[in-house]
Amino acid sequence: MDNSKEQTNPGSSFLPVFLIGLLIMFGFQYFFQDEEPVENAPQVIEDPGRAYNNFIFPRTERGNQRVIDTGTHIAVLDTRGGRIDRLYIKSHGDLDLPMQVIQKTGDQLAIDNKALEITRYNGMDFQFHLYFDGRYAEELGQPPMNEAAFREIGYEEDEQNGVYEVRYRLDNLRYKNEVLDLTKVYRFFRGENYFHQVTILHNSSREDMDLKFVEGGKELWGDLYFKTFGDLGPVTDKKDSYTLSGYGRFFFWNDELINRSNYHKGGSGGAGCGFPFGCSSHDRGDRYSKYIEIQDSLKLMGSTSRYFFAYSEFLYPENVSLQIPDGFIYRNDEDATGREAYTSMFNAFKLEGNEGTPIDIGGIDAIFDAQGNPVPPEEGTAVRIRELQKERRDALILDNRVFVGIRSPAAHDFNRADLMLAEFGTENPNPKASDVIFTSRFHAFFSVIQRGVVWLMHLLYSEIGNYGWVIIIIAVGFKLLTFPLNQMQAKSMKRMSKLKPEIDRLNKTYADNPQEKNKKMMELYKQHGVNPMKGCLPIFIQMPVFIALYSAFSGSIELWNSPFIWWMKDLSSPDTIMTLPFIDVGLNILPLVMAASQILQQRFTTMVTDPNQKMIMYMMPVMMLFFFWSMPSGVTLYWTVQNFISIIWQVANNRLVSDDDDPATAKA
């Protein structure tokens, strides 16, 4: 029975369908994010015009600084504001920060220690403030207490155990008639990507303290805000849009991880993508978005950039409303400085009168026993602070576990679990925060192979000293490892090419009878021992490895600003040599070379007889050109080298591989 629609051979159509499917899969990763955009998130109201009531405190224009080096980080703390003025990540262990990036900063402390300032030189505030919008919007980026004259009331270090602690205190802090005192504790640990930060706002007055204010003859409750830190860095060239696109924020609120991208002026809004295939949502609407309608639900808040992420996790006992942040507010549009990012909120804030007893969270010695070993968790710092948080109503005790590191599962782990257990009451980091390490679930799936590739990159670089040649060696090495698969593909393609006259004859003879044509095709393939699927098998098997390689090349900080040869100055970004006039699009050379190699590869390695499939194959280089145009040049370099190796391989096989294993030839 004749069919009105021609059927194509399933084997010969597999390759173009597979490649198109792959591009569609990548496309979904790029254009669609892991979570839905929030269309109707509640928005912050405009400035109500209320009286400007704020904290009163002694100020200073200059403070005294202290530098702490943990081996993984360098923290520069300042009595002005009682804050971290700068925070650096150091090269250590498997983390090899690119020196060419560090030198561009001109920061001598960074250069001397091979470190990178990670807060865009904004520091970390851990500061209270009362406003964030309207006439006083600057408080979101610069809380007034950043100018406060704190004094250092204690510094301890235990070199043997690698623990360092600094304490600051702000006296004479007032709000209207109430007297308050503010204490900050910073505790750092050698070799850890975590540090401990405790902020205690204590009511020194006997009377209750609240933030009520009168407006329009009505008494209204005021809210207290607590800013941890702003957008994560490091500082980068404004032209480096590829790195800038990775900036974002995340929050764990109401038992949900909320990812939000920074909105860049001139962009479309609604959603944003970091480096390829890593997307996050963005609230549409006014300048600010707030999430405060579900009380006592904020657990952590943090920032991301292309290679790094950092967050502050609020630690507290259950069902203690006073000590738990209610929600958070963040700025939607882009802030060039990265300061006006986000803040946490305590709704209708109130403290009871002073209980008269001191608040003691214990010092360094409290987390070690007489033998110098970390104490059991039931005797550690975490338990002591939890009891204080339960008991005290005259003080807000914010217990923050802060992480700052690269986007790597290994970096997110504790290095000394017993010490972290004594300090934080847990042996493991928050698994919810680890969800932001990878830019998408897609990357996370191939993370094991990716880590292996990064390890190999480090090993080869230590011998070669150039990541461009490292990528080429990995491309060649992978081809050698897959020699049997490639040989199978080469033989299959050669046999298919020899059958082309017969296939053309069958296409012409049975043009009106697709079922009979397919039957004859199968007989022809069987007679000559040809299986069209074998030609596609190598691609199918190698694709997961390529995806892991892509993830490694695009997400490895080592390639950041890493030059190769000639015009390729940065393997972490597209190899743009100029911006085309009128259309404001960069001219990238490697994608053009890649597209040309793709055409040659198809010419030598692909056997397609169906006219429709031929059209698809002709379109493939164009699609690949579009796909690779804005990719890191390191990724494009790898794919291009693979294409040329495949071409050389196929040409050599066409000349050297015999037909002795062709069943039809053997019978003849």
C-alpha positions in Angstrom: 0.0 0.0 0.0 1.4 3.4 -1.0 1.7 6.2 1.5 1.2 9.8 0.6 4.2 10.9 2.8 7.7 9.7 2.0 9.4 7.9 5.0 13.1 8.5 5.6 15.5 5.9 6.6 15.9 6.0 10.4 19.6 5.3 10.4 20.6 8.0 7.9 18.4 10.6 9.6 19.8 10.0 13.1 22.8 12.3 12.9 21.0 15.6 11.9 18.1 14.9 14.2 20.5 14.2 17.1 22.5 17.4 16.5 19.4 19.5 16.2 18.1 17.9 19.4 21.4 18.8 21.1 21.1 22.4 20.0 17.5 22.6 21.2 18.6 21.2 24.5 21.3 23.8 24.8 18.8 26.4 23.7 16.4 25.5 26.5 19.3 25.8 29.0 20.2 29.2 27.7 16.8 30.8 27.2 14.9 29.2 30.0 15.8 29.3 33.6 15.6 26.7 36.4 12.8 28.6 38.2 9.9 30.6 37.0 10.1 34.4 37.0 8.0 36.1 39.6 5.5 38.2 37.7 3.5 39.7 40.6 6.0 39.9 43.5 4.9 42.5 46.1 6.7 45.8 45.5 8.0 48.3 48.0 5.9 51.4 48.4 7.2 54.9 47.6 8.7 57.0 50.3 5.9 57.8 52.7 7.5 61.1 53.7 7.7 60.2 57.4 10.0 62.1 59.8 13.6 61.1 59.5 14.2 59.3 62.9 17.5 57.5 63.0 20.2 56.1 65.2 22.5 58.6 66.8 26.1 57.7 67.5 29.7 59.0 67.5 31.3 59.1 64.1 34.8 59.1 62.8 36.4 59.8 59.4 39.2 57.3 59.9 39.6 54.1 61.9 42.3 51.6 62.8 42.7 48.5 60.7 43.7 45.0 61.5 44.8 42.4 58.8 44.1 38.7 59.4 45.5 36.0 57.0 43.9 32.6 57.3 45.8 31.0 54.4 42.6 30.9 52.3 41.5 34.6 52.9 42.8 37.9 54.0 40.4 40.0 56.0 41.1 43.7 56.6 38.9 44.9 59.5 38.3 48.5 60.5 37.2 50.2 63.7 35.3 52.6 61.5 32.0 50.9 61.3 33.4 47.8 63.1 33.3 46.1 59.7 35.3 44.2 57.1 36.8 46.9 54.9 38.2 44.4 52.3 38.1 40.7 51.9 40.5 38.8 49.7 40.5 35.2 48.4 44.0 33.7 48.2 45.5 31.2 45.8 45.8 28.0 47.8 45.7 24.3 47.3 43.9 23.6 44.0 42.8 27.2 43.6 45.3 29.0 41.3 44.0 32.5 40.8 45.2 34.1 37.5 48.1 36.4 38.2 47.3 38.5 35.1 43.9 39.4 36.7 45.5 40.2 40.1 48.1 42.5 38.6 45.5 44.5 36.8 44.0 45.5 40.1 47.1 47.4 41.1 46.4 46.4 44.7 49.8 45.7 46.4 48.3 43.6 49.2 46.7 41.4 46.5 49.8 41.2 44.4 52.1 40.3 47.3 49.8 37.6 48.5 48.5 36.3 45.1 45.0 37.2 46.2 41.8 38.7 44.7 39.6 41.3 46.5 36.1 39.7 46.4 33.7 42.4 47.6 34.4 45.0 44.8 36.2 47.0 47.6 32.9 47.6 49.3 33.7 45.3 52.2 31.2 43.5 54.4 29.0 45.7 56.7 27.0 43.5 59.0 25.2 46.7 59.9 21.8 47.8 61.1 19.9 50.6 59.3 16.3 52.0 59.3 15.7 53.1 55.7 16.4 51.8 52.2 14.0 53.7 49.9 12.8 57.1 48.9 14.9 60.0 50.2 17.1 57.7 52.2 17.7 55.0 49.7 21.5 55.4 50.2 21.2 53.5 53.5 20.8 50.3 51.5 24.3 50.7 50.1 25.9 52.8 52.8 24.3 52.2 56.3 25.1 55.3 58.4 26.7 53.2 61.1 29.5 52.4 58.6 30.9 55.8 59.8 30.5 54.9 63.5 33.5 55.1 65.9 33.6 51.6 67.1 36.5 50.6 69.4 38.3 47.3 69.4 37.6 45.6 72.7 39.5 42.4 72.1 41.8 40.4 69.8 42.7 36.8 70.3 44.6 34.4 68.2 45.4 30.7 68.7 48.1 30.0 66.2 48.4 26.4 67.2 44.7 25.7 66.2 44.5 28.5 63.6 41.7 30.5 65.1 41.6 34.4 65.2 39.0 36.6 66.8 38.3 40.4 66.7 35.7 42.2 68.8 34.3 45.7 68.3 31.9 47.7 70.5 29.9 50.9 69.8 28.9 52.8 72.9 26.6 55.8 73.2 24.3 54.4 70.5 20.8 56.0 70.8 17.4 55.9 69.3 15.3 58.8 70.6 15.5 58.4 74.4 16.7 54.8 74.4 20.4 53.9 75.0 21.8 50.9 73.2 25.1 49.2 72.8 26.3 47.3 69.7 28.9 44.5 69.8 30.4 42.7 66.8 32.5 39.5 66.9 34.5 38.2 63.9 36.1 34.7 64.2 38.2 33.3 61.4 39.6 29.8 60.9 42.8 28.8 59.2 42.2 26.9 55.9 38.4 27.4 56.0 36.2 29.2 53.5 33.9 30.0 56.4 34.1 32.6 59.2 31.8 33.4 62.2 30.2 36.8 62.6 28.0 37.7 65.6 26.2 41.0 65.9 24.5 41.9 69.2 22.2 44.9 69.5 21.5 45.3 73.2 19.0 47.6 75.0 20.9 49.3 77.8 17.8 51.1 79.1 15.4 49.8 81.6 12.5 50.8 79.4 11.3 48.8 76.4 12.8 50.0 73.1 10.8 50.1 69.9 11.0 51.9 66.5 7.5 53.5 66.7 7.1 56.8 65.0 4.3 59.3 64.5 3.1 60.2 61.0 0.0 62.1 60.1 -1.1 62.0 63.7 -0.9 58.2 63.7 1.6 56.1 65.7 3.2 53.5 63.4 5.6 50.6 63.9 9.1 50.9 62.4 11.1 48.1 60.9 14.8 47.3 61.4 17.1 46.3 58.6 20.3 44.4 58.7 22.7 44.5 55.7 25.3 41.8 55.5 27.2 42.7 52.3 26.5 43.7 48.7 27.1 42.3 45.3 30.0 40.0 45.0 33.0 40.9 42.9 35.7 41.0 42.0 35.9 44.4 40.2 36.1 43.9 36.5 36.3 46.0 33.4 32.9 47.4 32.3 33.6 46.0 28.8 33.8 42.5 30.3 30.1 41.9 29.9 30.7 38.2 29.8 31.9 38.2 33.4 29.5 40.8 34.6 26.5 38.8 33.3 27.2 36.2 36.1 26.4 38.6 38.9 23.3 37.8 40.9 21.8 37.2 44.4 20.1 34.3 46.1 18.0 33.8 49.3 16.6 30.9 51.2 13.2 32.2 52.4 10.0 30.4 53.3 11.8 27.0 52.6 12.5 28.0 49.0 15.8 28.9 47.3 15.2 32.1 45.3 17.7 33.0 42.6 17.7 36.5 41.2 19.9 38.0 38.5 21.1 41.6 38.5 19.1 43.6 36.1 21.3 45.6 33.7 20.0 48.9 32.3 19.0 48.6 28.7 18.2 44.9 29.2 14.9 43.3 28.7 14.3 42.5 32.3 12.3 39.6 33.5 15.1 37.1 33.6 18.9 37.0 33.2 21.5 34.5 32.2 24.9 34.2 33.6 27.7 32.6 31.6 26.1 30.2 29.1 23.2 28.0 30.2 23.1 29.5 33.7 19.9 31.6 34.1 18.0 33.0 37.0 14.8 34.9 37.5 14.3 38.6 38.0 11.3 40.3 39.5 9.5 42.8 37.2 8.3 46.0 38.5 9.7 49.0 40.5 13.2 49.7 41.8 12.9 47.4 44.8 11.3 44.0 45.5 10.5 42.8 49.0 9.6 39.4 50.4 8.3 40.0 54.0 4.8 38.6 54.0 5.8 35.3 55.6 7.4 36.1 59.0 10.4 34.4 60.6 11.4 32.6 57.4 14.7 33.9 56.1 17.6 31.5 56.6 20.4 32.8 54.3 21.2 35.4 51.7 24.1 35.8 49.4 25.6 37.0 46.1 27.1 35.2 43.1 29.5 36.2 40.3 30.9 34.2 37.5 33.5 32.3 39.5 32.6 33.0 43.1 29.7 33.0 45.6 29.3 34.1 49.1 26.4 34.0 51.6 25.5 34.7 55.2 23.5 32.0 57.0 21.4 33.1 60.0 21.7 30.5 62.8 19.0 30.5 65.4 16.8 28.2 67.4 13.3 27.3 66.3 10.3 29.4 67.4 12.3 32.4 68.7 10.7 35.2 66.7 12.8 38.0 67.9 16.1 36.5 66.6 14.8 35.4 63.2 14.8 37.7 60.1 11.3 38.0 58.6 12.3 38.6 55.0 14.5 40.5 52.6 14.5 43.5 50.2 16.6 43.9 47.2 17.2 46.4 44.4 16.0 45.3 41.0 18.0 47.6 38.7 21.7 47.6 38.3 24.0 49.4 40.8 27.3 50.1 39.3 29.1 50.0 42.6 27.5 46.8 43.8 26.7 48.3 47.2 22.9 48.7 46.9 22.1 45.1 46.7 19.9 43.6 49.4 19.1 43.7 53.1 17.3 41.6 55.6 14.3 42.9 57.6 12.9 42.6 61.1 9.3 43.6 61.1 7.9 46.0 63.8 11.1 45.7 65.8 11.1 45.9 69.6 13.4 45.1 72.5 12.4 44.7 76.1 14.2 46.5 78.9 17.7 45.6 80.0 17.8 42.4 82.1 21.0 43.6 83.8 23.2 40.5 83.1 26.0 40.5 80.5 25.8 38.7 77.2 28.7 36.3 76.9 29.1 34.1 73.8 32.5 32.8 75.0 35.9 33.2 73.5 38.3 31.1 71.5 39.3 29.0 74.5 35.6 27.9 74.9 35.8 25.8 71.8 38.9 23.8 72.8 39.5 21.4 75.7 42.6 21.2 77.9 44.3 19.0 75.3 43.6 21.5 72.5 40.9 19.5 70.8 37.6 20.9 69.8 34.9 20.4 72.5 31.8 18.3 71.8 29.0 20.2 70.1 26.9 20.3 73.3 29.7 22.4 74.9 30.5 24.6 71.9 29.8 28.1 70.8 26.6 27.2 68.9 24.9 25.8 72.0 25.9 28.8 74.1 24.5 31.3 71.5 21.3 29.4 71.0 20.6 29.5 74.8 21.2 33.2 74.8 18.9 33.7 71.8 16.2 31.8 73.6 16.6 33.6 76.9 17.2 37.2 76.0 14.4 39.6 75.0 16.5 42.7 75.6 19.0 41.9 72.8 18.9 41.0 69.1 21.7 38.4 68.7 22.4 37.7 65.0 24.6 34.6 64.6 26.0 34.5 61.0 28.0 31.7 59.4 29.6 33.3 56.4 31.0 31.5 53.4 33.1 33.1 50.7 34.7 30.9 48.0 34.8 29.7 44.4 31.8 27.9 42.9 33.0 24.4 43.7 31.6 21.6 45.8 35.0 21.0 47.4 35.3 24.7 48.4 31.9 24.6 50.0 32.9 21.7 52.3 34.3 22.1 55.8 38.0 21.3 56.0 38.0 20.7 59.7 34.6 19.1 60.5 35.3 18.7 64.2 36.2 22.3 64.7 33.1 23.5 62.7 31.0 21.1 64.8 32.2 22.8 68.0 31.8 26.3 66.5 28.5 26.0 64.5 26.9 22.8 65.9 27.0 20.9 62.6 29.5 18.9 60.6 28.1 19.8 57.2 27.3 23.1 55.4 23.8 23.9 54.4 23.0 21.7 51.4 20.5 24.3 50.1 23.3 26.9 49.6 25.2 24.4 47.5 22.5 24.5 44.9 23.9 27.8 43.6 27.4 26.4 42.9 26.4 25.3 39.4 24.8 27.8 37.1 22.1 25.1 36.2 21.1 21.6 37.1 22.4 20.7 33.7 26.0 21.5 34.7 25.6 19.8 38.1 24.8 16.5 36.4 28.2 16.4 34.7 30.1 17.8 37.7 32.2 14.7 38.4 33.7 14.6 34.9 34.1 18.4 35.1 36.2 18.1 38.3 38.4 15.5 36.6 38.9 17.8 33.6 39.9 20.8 35.8 42.4 18.5 37.7 43.9 17.5 34.3 44.1 21.2 33.2 46.0 22.1 36.4 48.4 19.2 35.8 49.1 20.0 32.2 49.4 23.7 32.9 52.1 23.1 35.5 54.2 21.6 32.7 53.2 23.8 29.7 52.3 27.2 31.2 49.6 28.1 28.6 46.0 27.0 28.8 45.5 27.3 25.1 47.9 24.5 24.4 46.4 22.6 27.4 43.0 22.7 25.7 44.5 21.5 22.4 46.3 18.6 24.1 43.1 17.6 25.9 41.3 17.7 22.5 43.9 15.5 20.8 44.2 13.2 23.8 40.4 12.7 23.9 40.5 11.8 20.2 43.2 9.2 20.9 41.3 7.7 23.8 38.2 7.3 21.5 40.2 5.8 18.6 38.1 2.6 18.4 34.9 4.6 18.2 36.3 7.0 15.6 37.7 4.1 13.6 34.3 2.6 13.6 32.8 5.9 12.4 35.4 6.3 9.7 34.8 2.8 8.3 31.1 3.3 8.4 31.3 6.6 6.5 33.6 5.1 3.9 31.3 2.2 3.2 28.3 4.5 3.0 30.1 6.7 0.5 30.8 3.7 -1.7 27.2 2.8 -1.6 26.1 6.2 -2.7 25.4 5.2 -6.4 23.3 2.3 -5.2 21.4 4.5 -2.7 20.8 7.1 -5.4 19.4 4.4 -7.7 17.1 3.1 -4.9 15.9 6.6 -4.2 15.0 7.2 -7.8 13.5 3.7 -8.5 11.3 3.7 -5.4 10.6 7.4 -5.1 6.8 6.7 -4.9 7.1 3.7 -2.6 8.9 4.6 0.6 8.2 1.3 2.4 9.8 -0.7 -0.4 12.7 1.7 -0.7 13.4 1.3 3.0 13.2 -2.4 2.7 15.7 -2.4 -0.2 18.0 0.0 1.7 18.1 -2.4 4.7 19.0 -5.3 2.4 21.7 -3.2 0.8 23.2 -2.3 4.2 23.0 -5.9 5.4 24.7 -7.2 2.2 27.7 -4.8 2.7 27.7 -5.0 6.6 26.8 -1.3 7.0 25.0 0.0 10.0 24.3 3.7 9.7 23.9 4.0 13.5 27.5 3.1 14.0 28.6 6.3 12.4 26.6 8.3 15.0 27.6 6.2 18.0 30.9 8.0 18.7 29.1 11.3 18.7 26.4 10.0 21.1 29.0 8.5 23.5 31.3 11.5 23.4 28.7 14.2 23.9 28.4 13.9 27.8 32.2 14.3 28.0 32.1 17.3 25.7 29.4 18.9 27.9 31.6 18.4 31.0 34.6 19.8 29.1 32.5 22.8 28.0 31.5 23.4 31.7 35.1 23.1 32.8 36.5 25.5 30.2 33.7 28.1 30.7 33.7 27.9 34.5 37.4 27.6 35.4 38.8 30.8 36.9 42.2 29.8 35.6 41.2 30.7 32.1 40.1 34.2 33.2 42.1 36.7 31.1 44.4 33.8 30.1 45.9 34.6 26.7 46.7 32.0 24.0 48.3 33.2 20.7 47.8 36.1 18.3 44.4 37.8 18.8 43.2 35.3 21.5 43.8 37.4 24.6 41.3 35.8 27.0 40.2 32.2 26.8 37.3 32.8 29.2 35.6 35.2 26.8 34.8 35.4 23.1 37.8 36.3 20.9 36.4 39.6 19.8 38.9 41.6 17.7 36.6 44.6 17.0 33.0 45.8 17.3 31.1 46.0 14.1 29.8 49.5 13.4 26.1 50.3 13.3 25.0 46.8 14.7 27.2 47.0 17.9 28.2 43.3 17.6 31.6 41.9 18.2 33.6 40.3 15.4 34.8 36.9 16.6 37.3 35.0 14.6 37.3 31.5 16.2 33.5 30.9 15.6 34.0 31.6 11.9 37.0 29.2 11.8 34.8 26.7 13.6 31.9 27.0 11.2 34.3 26.5 8.3 35.7 23.4 9.9 32.2 22.2 10.5 31.5 22.4 6.8 34.6 20.5 6.0 33.9 17.9 8.6 30.4 17.2 7.2 31.8 17.0 3.7 34.3 14.3 4.7 32.5 12.4 7.5 28.7 12.6 6.7 26.9 10.6 4.2 23.4 12.0 3.6 21.3 11.1 0.5 17.9 12.5 1.4 17.4 16.1 0.0 15.6 17.3 3.2 18.4 15.9 5.4 21.0 17.6 3.1 19.3 20.9 3.7 19.4 20.4 7.4 23.1 19.5 7.2 23.8 22.7 5.2 22.1 24.7 8.0 24.1 23.0 10.8 27.2 25.2 10.4 25.0 28.3 10.5 23.3 27.1 13.6 26.6 26.2 15.2 28.0 29.6 14.3 25.1 31.3 16.1 25.5 28.9 19.0 29.3 29.4 19.5 29.4 33.1 18.7 29.3 34.3 22.3 30.9 31.3 23.9 34.3 31.5 25.7 37.0 31.2 23.1 38.5 28.2 25.1 35.3 26.2 24.4 35.3 27.2 20.7 39.0 26.4 20.4 38.3 22.9 21.7 35.4 22.2 19.3 37.4 23.6 16.4 40.4 21.4 17.1 38.1 18.4 17.4 36.6 19.2 14.0 40.0 19.4 12.3 41.2 16.2 13.9 38.0 14.4 12.6 38.7 15.7 9.1 42.3 14.6 9.1 41.3 11.2 10.6 38.6 10.7 7.9 40.9 11.7 5.0 43.6 9.3 6.3 41.1 6.5 6.6 39.7 7.1 3.2 43.2 6.4 1.8 44.4 3.7 4.2 41.4 1.7 5.3 40.8 -1.3 2.9 37.5 -2.9 2.0 38.7 -6.4 3.0 36.1 -6.5 5.8 33.2 -5.7 3.4 31.1 -8.9 3.3 30.0 -8.2 -0.3 33.7 -7.7 -1.4 34.8 -10.8 0.4 32.2 -13.0 -1.3 33.2 -11.6 -4.7 
